[in-house]
Structure formats: C-alpha cells, structure tokens
Amino acid sequence: MSRTTPRPVVFLFFLAGLLINCSGPADQLDTQISEALTTDNAVDATEASQIKAFVKKEKNHLLKDDKAAKLYTTNGLIDDAALLAYIKRSKTYKELAKDGAAPTVSLVGTETVAKPLQLKLYLEASGSMFPYDAPGGNGAFKRTLNDL
C-alpha cells in the first residue's frame, strides 16, 4: 500500500499559495509604505519618489480601489496632500505614532511632522534665578525663553 496525501490537503495548500501571491497593487503600496516607515521611522524624499513612481505605474489598478483612488486629482495626477493623508492612515504609521515616535514624511524635500512639538518650560523659583526673573523686571528673560 502506498501512502498518498489526501486531495483536500493538497487543495488547501494550493489555495493558500494562491491567496498569498494574489496581493493587489493597493496591498503592495501599503507594504512599501510600511517598509519605508519601519526602517528609520520616516519616509524621506527618495522613498517618497519610489512610492510616487509605484502609484503612477499602477494607476489603472489603484483607481479601482476605493481608498487608493483618492490619491489622484480629477485630472489624473498624484495629489501630494492625499498621498500624505494615505501614509498617515496606514497601520504602521498609526502604530509608530501611538508608541510616541511620531514618524516624519518628506514628500518633496520638506519635512512634515505628525504632531507639532510642544515644549513645557518651568522656571525655577529660587534665589539664584531672582536677578533674571525679578517681579519688577522688564520680562526680557521670559520673552527670550518664549522666543526659543
């Protein structure tokens, strides 16, 4: 008696192989964005140009996807603002932002930070600071700190 693999098991492996290899352009775009973000917590201008080239190349397929179709303007060009919004909605971007490491995205040489930097400054209320922050002073010390 020879031992053979049951047909349903072979069919399941075949079906799993098809599903793994059948990722569409929208999935490939998401993967490309995820890889760009996970390498250095940023999408630099070079990676952005590669993403734009992919979006341009796969235009016909991406227009069929509801989310990816928003990447194009009405005349068919890539909309940078929509691409930035698409990147910020990606799962990897949200996870990195949630962990406190706000990813940066540079689409055309300028840098966009996810959250504005907020600095809290506390002045020491001791005798050593009195000459700089005297109640009757002109406020130059505090103004200088605020300008920073």
MIZAPA-807704 format. One line per field, with one value per residue (C-alpha): residue number from 1; residue in three letters; chain; x, y, z. Coordinates in nm, 2 decimals, decimal comma. Example, Ala and Ser with C-alpha at 12.3 -4.5 7.8 and 13.67 -1.06 7.14 Angstrom:
% residues 2
num: (1;2)
residu: (ALA;SER)
chaine: (A;A)
u: (1,23;1,37)
v: (-0,45;-0,11)
w: (0,78;0,71)
***
This chain:
% residues 148
num: (1;2;3;4;5;6;7;8;9;10;11;12;13;14;15;16;17;18;19;20;21;22;23;24;25;26;27;28;29;30;31;32;33;34;35;36;37;38;39;40;41;42;43;44;45;46;47;48;49;50;51;52;53;54;55;56;57;58;59;60;61;62;63;64;65;66;67;68;69;70;71;72;73;74;75;76;77;78;79;80;81;82;83;84;85;86;87;88;89;90;91;92;93;94;95;96;97;98;99;100;101;102;103;104;105;106;107;108;109;110;111;112;113;114;115;116;117;118;119;120;121;122;123;124;125;126;127;128;129;130;131;132;133;134;135;136;137;138;139;140;141;142;143;144;145;146;147;148)
residu: (MET;SER;ARG;THR;THR;PRO;ARG;PRO;VAL;VAL;PHE;LEU;PHE;PHE;LEU;ALA;GLY;LEU;LEU;ILE;ASN;CYS;SER;GLY;PRO;ALA;ASP;GLN;LEU;ASP;THR;GLN;ILE;SER;GLU;ALA;LEU;THR;THR;ASP;ASN;ALA;VAL;ASP;ALA;THR;GLU;ALA;SER;GLN;ILE;LYS;ALA;PHE;VAL;LYS;LYS;GLU;LYS;ASN;HIS;LEU;LEU;LYS;ASP;ASP;LYS;ALA;ALA;LYS;LEU;TYR;THR;THR;ASN;GLY;LEU;ILE;ASP;ASP;ALA;ALA;LEU;LEU;ALA;TYR;ILE;LYS;ARG;SER;LYS;THR;TYR;LYS;GLU;LEU;ALA;LYS;ASP;GLY;ALA;ALA;PRO;THR;VAL;SER;LEU;VAL;GLY;THR;GLU;THR;VAL;ALA;LYS;PRO;LEU;GLN;LEU;LYS;LEU;TYR;LEU;GLU;ALA;SER;GLY;SER;MET;PHE;PRO;TYR;ASP;ALA;PRO;GLY;GLY;ASN;GLY;ALA;PHE;LYS;ARG;THR;LEU;ASN;ASP;LEU)
chaine: (A;A;A;A;A;A;A;A;A;A;A;A;A;A;A;A;A;A;A;A;A;A;A;A;A;A;A;A;A;A;A;A;A;A;A;A;A;A;A;A;A;A;A;A;A;A;A;A;A;A;A;A;A;A;A;A;A;A;A;A;A;A;A;A;A;A;A;A;A;A;A;A;A;A;A;A;A;A;A;A;A;A;A;A;A;A;A;A;A;A;A;A;A;A;A;A;A;A;A;A;A;A;A;A;A;A;A;A;A;A;A;A;A;A;A;A;A;A;A;A;A;A;A;A;A;A;A;A;A;A;A;A;A;A;A;A;A;A;A;A;A;A;A;A;A;A;A;A)
u: (0,00;0,14;0,07;-0,07;-0,16;-0,54;-0,67;-0,83;-0,50;-0,32;-0,61;-0,58;-0,20;-0,27;-0,54;-0,32;-0,04;-0,27;-0,40;-0,05;0,06;-0,25;-0,19;-0,31;-0,14;-0,31;-0,16;0,18;0,15;0,07;0,37;0,60;0,49;0,52;0,88;0,98;0,84;0,99;1,35;1,41;1,07;1,04;0,96;1,23;1,22;1,39;1,14;0,85;0,97;0,97;0,62;0,50;0,66;0,47;0,14;0,20;0,28;-0,02;-0,26;-0,52;-0,53;-0,53;-0,82;-1,03;-0,96;-1,18;-0,90;-0,62;-0,84;-0,82;-0,45;-0,53;-0,66;-0,95;-0,71;-0,53;-0,22;-0,09;-0,21;0,06;-0,18;-0,38;-0,07;0,04;-0,30;-0,29;0,05;-0,08;-0,37;-0,15;-0,14;0,24;0,22;-0,06;0,13;0,45;0,26;0,08;0,41;0,52;0,77;0,60;0,71;0,82;0,72;0,91;0,74;0,92;1,22;1,03;0,96;0,62;0,60;0,30;0,24;0,37;0,64;0,52;0,77;0,68;0,92;0,94;1,13;1,30;1,16;1,48;1,71;1,96;1,70;1,59;1,82;1,69;1,32;1,26;0,89;0,97;1,19;1,13;1,04;1,33;1,43;1,09;1,05;1,38;1,28;0,94;1,12;1,33)
v: (0,00;0,34;0,63;0,94;1,28;1,33;1,56;1,82;1,89;1,94;2,17;2,37;2,43;2,52;2,77;2,92;2,97;3,15;3,38;3,47;3,55;3,74;4,07;4,36;4,69;4,86;4,59;4,63;5,01;4,95;4,72;4,97;5,24;5,01;4,91;5,28;5,37;5,08;5,12;5,47;5,59;5,82;5,84;6,05;6,22;5,92;5,67;5,91;5,93;5,55;5,54;5,80;5,60;5,29;5,49;5,63;5,29;5,12;5,40;5,19;4,93;5,17;5,37;5,07;5,06;5,30;5,42;5,44;5,62;5,93;5,96;6,11;6,45;6,49;6,53;6,21;6,35;6,23;6,45;6,51;6,60;6,29;6,08;6,23;6,16;5,80;5,74;5,89;5,65;5,34;5,09;5,12;5,50;5,48;5,22;5,43;5,75;5,56;5,45;5,81;5,80;6,04;5,94;6,21;6,22;6,42;6,41;6,69;6,78;6,95;6,77;6,72;6,61;6,41;6,62;6,97;6,98;7,12;7,23;7,29;7,52;7,55;7,83;7,76;7,97;8,02;8,30;8,21;8,30;8,62;8,86;8,71;8,69;8,97;9,07;9,43;9,33;9,41;9,05;9,01;8,68;8,52;8,67;8,52;8,18;8,20;8,30;7,98)
w: (0,00;-0,10;0,12;-0,06;0,06;0,07;-0,20;0,03;0,20;-0,13;-0,24;0,08;0,03;-0,34;-0,23;0,04;-0,21;-0,45;-0,18;-0,06;-0,42;-0,51;-0,33;-0,53;-0,60;-0,30;-0,07;-0,24;-0,18;0,19;0,21;0,05;0,29;0,59;0,49;0,44;0,79;0,98;0,85;1,00;1,13;0,83;0,47;0,31;-0,03;-0,20;-0,06;-0,14;-0,50;-0,52;-0,37;-0,62;-0,91;-0,80;-0,77;-1,12;-1,26;-1,10;-1,17;-1,36;-1,08;-0,79;-0,94;-0,88;-0,51;-0,30;-0,07;-0,32;-0,58;-0,36;-0,44;-0,78;-0,87;-1,10;-1,40;-1,30;-1,14;-0,80;-0,52;-0,26;0,01;-0,05;-0,05;0,28;0,43;0,29;0,45;0,79;0,77;0,73;1,00;1,05;1,08;1,34;1,54;1,54;1,63;1,91;2,06;2,08;1,79;1,55;1,20;0,96;0,60;0,34;0,00;-0,18;0,03;0,31;0,63;0,79;1,15;1,26;1,58;1,65;1,90;2,23;2,49;2,85;3,03;3,41;3,57;3,90;4,18;4,38;4,48;4,21;3,94;4,10;3,91;3,58;3,67;3,92;3,97;3,88;3,58;3,22;3,13;2,88;3,03;2,99;2,64;2,53;2,66;2,48;2,16;2,17)
***
